[in-house]
Amino acid sequence: MHRVMLSLLATAAAKDICTPMAKHPPLSSVEGRKVELESKTMTLSRWDAEIRRYVPEGLVSAQILNDKEFSAMTHGAKIRRADVRRADRSRSPAEFSKALPPVYFTGTVVDKYYMLDSIDASAAPLGSGKVGPAWNAELKMLGWTVAPSVLYPIEGSGAGQDEDELQGFLIAGGNPFVEDPGNHSHEFNLGGITYMSPEGCTKLFPVLPDPYAMTGRVTNTIDCHKRTGVCFFSAWKFDGGPKSTGFFPDCLWFCKPDNLTNPQKCTSVGVMKDENGQEICRDYRLGGGVHGLTVMHDDPADPNSFELLLVFTAGTKYDTGGSWMSMLNVSVSDTGDEVMTRSQRLWGSSLWNDTVTKPHDVGCDHATLDDAGRVWVSTFRSGNAGVHMLDYDGTLQYSIHGFDFLPGQYSYPAGLSGFGTLFEANSMMAVATSAEKMGVPIFGTATMFLIDISKLITDNTNATDHV
């Protein structure tokens, strides 16, 4: 009876929360409010694999926005490469360092997603090493949707459209607590994958005949391979329960949208299997479920093959638990109906195995590929909460710490995106963080971090001298 009532409530309110703000894009039409960020320093350390210990390198500068509007969770920071390309084309390097491309992110508890726009860094340009002067920006709320976590920007096709033009967002979201306050509609829904465009919202997953179409599913991360038009997303909840519990199983899914420039449905959808035909679900191999995922490099010999980085996480605690990472080699059929794993290898063990000792865990969370082909991973557990730069082969090189700074709460990274790379001019990493009090992840105030990774504060050499 409880599940029947939940289904009826979800159906009755299915269109209440998901609402784009005034005809976006163009995003210039969305009103915002001016905000002042706060200057902060963070520690950069080098991982010495021989002695299995961090070695201090120095400090990097950051600008932070801690705002009560966010409530306890921001997630899924995203910087569009298209925005960076446009800024590069229209500005000199000196101008670029002072006027930065926008950062998109989500407010999970408040059912909103945002854009930090018109970022004015002229008081402390990227690479200047200045600490103290504050950046200014405009905070825009772009829409309402059920407990959003990670955004994937949908862009133009290039056929009569600017291929860099933003059309909307595929949004992975989910709330295991069921009730979503949203725009005061109080929808009862667990979430799913939704496409939000100026015309409104279209749900791609779960939809009938999926047995969870009425209730929704908690989803966390989505990323797409643009060339083949296939998307991947994680159905993941943090209850720590085993797969055998049956309800809402945590799995890695694929979806082939009918049109990746205007997705309205998945023409094929299914649970991903590994190279041996085993479903990649909760309790797979080393345990946990796929939480984060990132499409990586293409196979130069096969236009339909590429690598996919999976980030597995298990447990509900902020110290102990389990997490690990794996790199899949994936192939997509010409029609996109079949998505196959060709091979797999463990990845990044120098981070998740070497930097802490059991029963402690790093809490692998999300990952992003930078412009130099290095991989940045966010971790949320207290033993090594931070953002970490690894070589593409999975070797840990550097880590940035200092996200837990507010008294009375524990703050931790919850998604990242950036441009450039460490020690390269005009490089930045945006990191969304969440907060918890007394082990409950819905209390506290979340903070957005914009970290200048161009150079150390105390370093007077040019940024590129380190590379």
C-alpha positions as CSV (number, residue, x, y, z in Angstrom):
1,M,0.0,0.0,0.0
2,H,2.8,2.4,0.8
3,R,4.4,1.9,-2.6
4,V,1.0,2.4,-4.3
5,M,0.5,5.7,-2.5
6,L,4.0,6.8,-3.3
7,S,3.4,6.0,-7.0
8,L,0.2,8.0,-7.0
9,L,1.8,11.0,-5.3
10,A,4.7,10.9,-7.8
11,T,2.3,10.7,-10.8
12,A,0.2,13.5,-9.5
13,A,3.1,15.9,-9.1
14,A,5.3,14.6,-11.9
15,K,5.5,18.0,-13.7
16,D,5.4,20.3,-10.7
17,I,9.1,20.7,-9.8
18,C,10.9,20.5,-13.1
19,T,10.7,24.1,-14.4
20,P,13.3,26.1,-16.4
21,M,13.7,29.7,-15.6
22,A,12.5,32.3,-18.0
23,K,13.3,30.9,-21.4
24,H,16.9,29.8,-21.0
25,P,19.0,29.7,-23.1
26,P,19.9,32.4,-23.8
27,L,21.2,32.6,-20.3
28,S,21.6,36.3,-20.6
29,S,17.8,36.5,-20.2
30,V,18.0,34.9,-16.7
31,E,18.1,37.4,-13.9
32,G,20.6,36.9,-11.1
33,R,22.1,38.6,-8.1
34,K,25.5,40.0,-7.5
35,V,27.7,38.1,-5.1
36,E,31.2,38.7,-3.7
37,L,33.4,35.7,-3.3
38,E,36.0,35.3,-0.4
39,S,39.7,34.8,-0.9
40,K,41.2,31.6,0.7
41,T,44.5,29.7,0.6
42,M,44.7,25.9,0.1
43,T,47.5,23.5,0.5
44,L,49.1,21.7,-2.5
45,S,51.0,18.5,-1.7
46,R,53.0,16.1,-3.9
47,W,52.5,12.4,-3.4
48,D,55.8,10.6,-2.9
49,A,55.1,7.0,-3.9
50,E,58.4,5.7,-2.6
51,I,57.8,6.7,1.0
52,R,54.0,6.6,0.6
53,R,53.6,10.0,2.1
54,Y,52.6,13.6,1.1
55,V,55.3,16.2,0.7
56,P,54.2,19.8,1.1
57,E,54.7,21.9,-2.1
58,G,53.1,25.2,-1.1
59,L,49.9,27.1,-1.2
60,V,47.4,27.9,-4.0
61,S,44.8,30.6,-4.0
62,A,41.1,30.1,-4.2
63,Q,37.9,32.1,-4.2
64,I,34.9,30.7,-2.4
65,L,31.1,31.3,-2.2
66,N,29.4,30.1,0.9
67,D,25.7,30.9,0.6
68,K,22.8,29.9,2.8
69,E,20.6,29.6,-0.4
70,F,22.6,26.4,-1.3
71,S,21.6,24.6,1.9
72,A,23.9,21.6,2.6
73,M,24.7,20.3,-0.8
74,T,26.2,21.7,-4.0
75,H,27.2,19.1,-6.6
76,G,28.5,18.6,-10.1
77,A,30.5,21.7,-10.9
78,K,30.7,22.0,-14.7
79,I,32.7,24.4,-16.9
80,R,31.8,24.0,-20.6
81,R,34.8,23.7,-22.9
82,A,32.7,25.7,-25.4
83,D,32.6,28.6,-23.0
84,V,36.4,28.4,-22.6
85,R,36.9,28.3,-26.4
86,R,34.8,31.3,-26.9
87,A,36.6,33.3,-24.2
88,D,40.0,32.2,-25.7
89,R,38.9,33.4,-29.2
90,S,37.7,36.8,-28.0
91,R,40.2,37.8,-25.4
92,S,44.0,38.0,-24.9
93,P,45.5,35.8,-22.2
94,A,45.7,38.8,-19.9
95,E,42.0,39.6,-20.5
96,F,41.0,36.0,-20.0
97,S,42.7,35.8,-16.6
98,K,40.4,38.7,-15.4
99,A,37.1,37.7,-16.9
100,L,36.4,34.0,-16.5
101,P,33.9,31.6,-18.2
102,P,30.8,30.7,-16.3
103,V,30.5,27.8,-13.8
104,Y,27.4,25.6,-13.6
105,F,26.5,23.6,-10.5
106,T,23.5,22.2,-8.6
107,G,21.9,22.7,-5.3
108,T,20.7,19.2,-4.5
109,V,18.7,19.8,-1.3
110,V,16.9,22.9,-2.6
111,D,16.1,21.3,-6.0
112,K,17.8,24.1,-8.0
113,Y,20.6,24.4,-10.4
114,Y,22.8,27.5,-10.9
115,M,25.2,29.4,-13.0
116,L,28.0,31.6,-11.6
117,D,28.2,34.1,-14.4
118,S,30.2,37.3,-15.2
119,I,33.1,36.2,-13.0
120,D,35.2,39.3,-12.5
121,A,38.7,38.2,-11.3
122,S,40.4,41.5,-12.1
123,A,41.3,42.1,-8.4
124,A,43.3,38.9,-8.3
125,P,43.7,37.5,-11.9
126,L,44.5,33.9,-12.5
127,G,48.2,33.3,-12.0
128,S,48.8,36.5,-10.1
129,G,49.3,34.8,-6.8
130,K,47.4,37.5,-5.0
131,V,45.6,36.6,-1.8
132,G,43.0,38.9,-0.2
133,P,41.2,40.7,-3.0
134,A,37.8,39.2,-3.7
135,W,36.3,38.2,-7.1
136,N,32.8,39.3,-8.0
137,A,30.2,37.4,-10.0
138,E,26.5,37.1,-10.7
139,L,24.6,34.1,-9.3
140,K,21.8,32.9,-11.5
141,M,19.2,30.2,-10.7
142,L,18.5,28.4,-13.9
143,G,15.7,26.1,-13.0
144,W,14.0,23.7,-10.6
145,T,14.4,19.9,-10.8
146,V,14.3,16.9,-8.4
147,A,17.4,16.9,-6.3
148,P,19.9,17.6,-9.2
149,S,23.4,16.2,-8.9
150,V,25.3,16.4,-12.2
151,L,24.6,18.3,-15.4
152,Y,25.6,17.4,-19.0
153,P,25.3,20.4,-21.3
154,I,23.4,19.7,-24.6
155,E,24.9,21.8,-27.4
156,G,24.1,22.6,-31.0
157,S,24.6,20.1,-33.9
158,G,26.6,22.4,-36.1
159,A,24.1,21.8,-38.9
160,G,22.5,25.2,-39.0
161,Q,23.3,25.6,-35.4
162,D,26.4,26.9,-33.6
163,E,27.9,23.7,-32.3
164,D,28.9,25.5,-29.1
165,E,25.5,27.0,-28.5
166,L,23.9,25.7,-25.3
167,Q,20.5,24.1,-25.9
168,G,19.8,22.8,-22.4
169,F,21.0,20.2,-19.9
170,L,20.6,16.5,-19.2
171,I,20.3,16.3,-15.4
172,A,21.0,13.4,-13.2
173,G,19.3,13.8,-9.9
174,G,17.9,11.8,-7.0
175,N,16.7,12.1,-3.5
176,P,16.6,8.9,-1.4
177,F,14.6,10.8,1.2
178,V,11.7,10.9,-1.4
179,E,10.1,14.3,-0.5
180,D,11.3,17.2,-2.7
181,P,10.3,20.8,-1.7
182,G,11.3,22.2,-5.0
183,N,9.3,25.3,-6.1
184,H,7.0,24.8,-3.1
185,S,5.2,22.0,-4.9
186,H,6.5,19.2,-2.6
187,E,6.8,16.5,-5.2
188,F,7.3,12.9,-3.9
189,N,9.8,11.4,-6.3
190,L,13.2,9.7,-6.2
191,G,14.6,11.3,-9.3
192,G,16.0,10.1,-12.6
193,I,17.4,11.5,-15.9
194,T,15.7,14.6,-17.2
195,Y,16.3,16.9,-20.2
196,M,15.6,20.5,-19.4
197,S,15.3,23.0,-22.3
198,P,13.5,26.3,-22.8
199,E,10.4,24.3,-23.7
200,G,10.3,22.5,-20.4
201,C,11.3,19.1,-19.0
202,T,11.4,15.7,-20.6
203,K,12.1,12.6,-18.5
204,L,14.3,10.0,-20.2
205,F,14.7,7.6,-17.2
206,P,12.9,5.8,-15.7
207,V,9.9,5.7,-18.0
208,L,7.4,2.9,-18.7
209,P,7.7,0.0,-18.9
210,D,10.4,0.4,-16.2
211,P,8.8,-0.8,-12.9
212,Y,10.2,2.3,-11.2
213,A,8.7,4.8,-13.7
214,M,6.2,6.1,-11.2
215,T,8.5,6.4,-8.2
216,G,11.6,7.5,-10.0
217,R,15.2,6.3,-9.3
218,V,18.0,8.0,-7.5
219,T,20.6,8.8,-10.1
220,N,23.9,10.6,-9.5
221,T,26.1,11.2,-12.5
222,I,25.7,11.5,-16.2
223,D,28.2,11.8,-19.0
224,C,27.9,11.3,-22.8
225,H,30.2,10.4,-25.7
226,K,29.3,13.0,-28.2
227,R,30.7,11.2,-31.3
228,T,28.6,8.0,-30.8
229,G,25.7,9.8,-29.1
230,V,25.6,7.4,-26.2
231,C,25.2,8.5,-22.5
232,F,26.0,6.7,-19.3
233,F,24.6,7.3,-15.9
234,S,24.7,5.9,-12.4
235,A,21.8,4.8,-10.3
236,W,23.3,5.1,-6.9
237,K,21.9,5.6,-3.4
238,F,24.0,5.9,-0.2
239,D,22.1,3.5,2.0
240,G,25.1,1.1,2.1
241,G,22.7,-1.9,1.6
242,P,23.6,-5.0,-0.4
243,K,22.3,-5.7,-3.9
244,S,20.3,-8.5,-2.4
245,T,17.9,-6.0,-0.9
246,G,16.3,-5.9,-4.3
247,F,14.5,-2.5,-4.4
248,F,16.1,0.2,-6.6
249,P,19.3,-1.7,-7.4
250,D,22.4,0.4,-7.9
251,C,23.7,-0.1,-11.4
252,L,25.7,1.6,-14.2
253,W,23.3,2.3,-17.2
254,F,23.7,3.3,-20.8
255,C,21.1,5.3,-22.9
256,K,21.2,6.1,-26.6
257,P,19.1,9.3,-26.9
258,D,17.1,9.8,-30.1
259,N,19.0,13.0,-30.7
260,L,21.8,14.3,-28.6
261,T,21.1,17.9,-29.6
262,N,17.5,17.6,-28.5
263,P,17.0,14.4,-26.5
264,Q,13.4,13.3,-26.0
265,K,13.8,9.5,-25.2
266,C,16.3,6.7,-25.0
267,T,16.0,4.6,-28.1
268,S,18.0,1.9,-26.3
269,V,18.7,1.6,-22.6
270,G,20.1,-1.0,-20.4
271,V,22.5,-2.0,-17.6
272,M,26.1,-2.0,-18.6
273,K,27.9,-5.3,-18.4
274,D,31.7,-6.0,-18.0
275,E,33.9,-7.9,-20.4
276,N,32.7,-11.2,-18.9
277,G,29.0,-10.3,-19.3
278,Q,28.4,-9.5,-15.6
279,E,26.2,-6.6,-14.8
280,I,28.0,-3.7,-13.2
281,C,25.8,-3.2,-10.1
282,R,26.1,-2.9,-6.4
283,D,28.6,-5.4,-4.8
284,Y,30.5,-5.7,-8.1
285,R,34.1,-6.8,-7.7
286,L,35.6,-4.7,-4.9
287,G,32.2,-3.6,-3.7
288,G,30.0,-0.5,-3.7
289,G,28.2,0.9,-6.6
290,V,29.2,3.3,-9.5
291,H,28.8,6.8,-8.1
292,G,30.8,9.0,-10.5
293,L,31.8,8.3,-14.1
294,T,33.7,10.2,-16.8
295,V,34.0,9.6,-20.6
296,M,37.8,9.6,-21.3
297,H,40.0,9.3,-24.4
298,D,38.8,8.0,-27.7
299,D,40.5,5.0,-29.3
300,P,42.5,6.4,-32.2
301,A,42.1,3.2,-34.2
302,D,38.3,2.8,-33.8
303,P,35.8,5.8,-33.9
304,N,33.2,3.8,-32.0
305,S,35.5,2.9,-29.0
306,F,36.6,5.0,-26.0
307,E,37.5,4.6,-22.4
308,L,35.1,5.2,-19.5
309,L,36.3,5.9,-15.9
310,L,34.1,4.5,-13.2
311,V,34.2,5.7,-9.6
312,F,32.8,3.1,-7.1
313,T,31.7,4.1,-3.6
314,A,30.2,2.1,-0.7
315,G,28.9,3.0,2.7
316,T,27.3,6.0,4.4
317,K,30.0,7.1,6.7
318,Y,32.5,10.0,6.4
319,D,35.6,8.1,7.5
320,T,35.2,4.3,6.9
321,G,33.7,2.6,3.9
322,G,35.0,1.5,0.5
323,S,35.8,3.1,-2.8
324,W,37.9,2.3,-5.9
325,M,38.1,3.1,-9.6
326,S,38.2,1.2,-12.8
327,M,38.8,2.0,-16.5
328,L,36.6,0.4,-19.1
329,N,37.3,0.1,-22.8
330,V,33.9,0.5,-24.4
331,S,32.7,-0.1,-27.9
332,V,29.4,1.1,-29.4
333,S,27.7,-0.5,-32.4
334,D,27.1,1.6,-35.5
335,T,23.4,1.9,-34.6
336,G,24.1,2.7,-31.0
337,D,21.8,-0.2,-29.8
338,E,24.7,-2.2,-28.4
339,V,27.2,-0.9,-25.9
340,M,29.9,-3.4,-25.0
341,T,32.8,-3.5,-22.5
342,R,35.9,-4.9,-24.3
343,S,38.3,-4.8,-21.4
344,Q,38.8,-3.3,-17.9
345,R,41.6,-2.4,-15.6
346,L,41.8,-1.2,-12.0
347,W,42.8,2.5,-12.0
348,G,44.2,5.0,-9.5
349,S,45.0,2.6,-6.7
350,S,47.8,5.0,-5.5
351,L,45.0,7.3,-4.4
352,W,42.4,4.9,-3.0
353,N,44.7,2.2,-1.7
354,D,47.9,3.9,-0.7
355,T,47.0,7.2,0.9
356,V,44.9,5.8,3.8
357,T,45.0,2.6,5.8
358,K,42.0,0.4,6.4
359,P,39.4,0.6,7.8
360,H,39.7,4.3,6.7
361,D,38.8,5.2,3.2
362,V,39.3,8.2,0.9
363,G,35.7,8.2,-0.5
364,C,36.2,8.4,-4.2
365,D,33.5,10.7,-5.6
366,H,33.8,12.3,-9.1
367,A,36.4,12.7,-11.8
368,T,37.2,15.1,-14.7
369,L,39.7,15.1,-17.5
370,D,41.8,18.2,-17.8
371,D,43.2,19.9,-21.0
372,A,46.6,18.1,-20.6
373,G,45.0,14.7,-20.3
374,R,45.5,14.4,-16.6
375,V,42.6,13.2,-14.4
376,W,41.4,15.1,-11.3
377,V,39.4,13.1,-8.7
378,S,37.4,14.5,-5.8
379,T,37.2,12.5,-2.5
380,F,34.9,13.1,0.4
381,R,36.0,11.0,3.4
382,S,38.0,12.7,6.2
383,G,41.1,10.5,5.8
384,N,42.0,12.3,2.6
385,A,39.2,14.7,1.6
386,G,40.4,16.8,-1.4
387,V,41.0,17.0,-5.1
388,H,43.8,15.0,-6.6
389,M,45.6,15.1,-9.9
390,L,46.6,11.7,-11.4
391,D,48.4,10.9,-14.6
392,Y,46.3,9.2,-17.2
393,D,47.8,5.9,-16.2
394,G,46.4,6.3,-12.7
395,T,49.5,7.5,-10.8
396,L,48.8,10.0,-8.1
397,Q,50.9,13.2,-8.4
398,Y,49.4,16.1,-6.4
399,S,46.5,16.7,-4.0
400,I,44.8,19.9,-2.8
401,H,43.4,20.0,0.7
402,G,41.6,22.6,2.8
403,F,37.9,22.2,2.0
404,D,36.8,21.6,5.6
405,F,37.1,25.1,7.1
406,L,33.8,26.1,8.6
407,P,33.3,25.4,12.3
408,G,30.5,23.1,13.4
409,Q,30.2,21.2,10.2
410,Y,32.2,18.9,8.0
411,S,32.6,20.2,4.4
412,Y,33.8,17.9,1.6
413,P,34.3,17.9,-2.2
414,A,31.3,16.8,-4.3
415,G,32.2,17.2,-8.0
416,L,34.7,19.2,-10.0
417,S,35.5,20.6,-13.5
418,G,38.1,23.0,-14.8
419,F,40.2,24.2,-17.7
420,G,44.0,24.2,-18.3
421,T,46.1,22.0,-15.9
422,L,48.3,22.4,-12.9
423,F,51.2,24.9,-13.2
424,E,49.9,26.2,-16.6
425,A,48.9,29.8,-17.1
426,N,45.2,30.6,-16.9
427,S,44.1,27.4,-15.3
428,M,41.3,26.9,-12.8
429,M,39.5,24.1,-11.1
430,A,35.9,24.6,-9.9
431,V,34.9,22.3,-7.0
432,A,31.4,22.0,-5.5
433,T,31.3,20.9,-1.9
434,S,28.6,19.6,0.5
435,A,28.3,19.6,4.3
436,E,27.1,17.5,7.1
437,K,26.5,17.7,10.8
438,M,26.3,14.7,13.1
439,G,26.6,12.4,10.1
440,V,23.4,13.8,8.5
441,P,24.1,15.2,4.9
442,I,21.2,17.6,4.9
443,F,22.4,20.1,7.5
444,G,25.1,22.7,7.1
445,T,25.9,25.2,4.3
446,A,27.6,24.3,1.1
447,T,30.4,26.2,-0.6
448,M,31.6,26.6,-4.1
449,F,35.4,26.8,-4.6
450,L,37.2,28.3,-7.6
451,I,40.8,27.3,-7.3
452,D,43.6,29.0,-9.2
453,I,45.9,26.1,-10.2
454,S,48.1,28.2,-12.5
455,K,50.9,28.5,-9.9
456,L,51.9,28.5,-6.3
457,I,51.3,31.6,-4.3
458,T,54.9,31.8,-3.2
459,D,56.3,31.0,-6.7
460,N,57.8,33.8,-8.7
461,T,58.6,31.8,-11.8
462,N,56.3,31.6,-14.8
463,A,53.5,29.1,-14.6
464,T,54.8,27.0,-17.5
465,D,58.3,26.6,-15.9
466,H,57.0,23.7,-13.9
467,V,55.7,21.6,-16.8
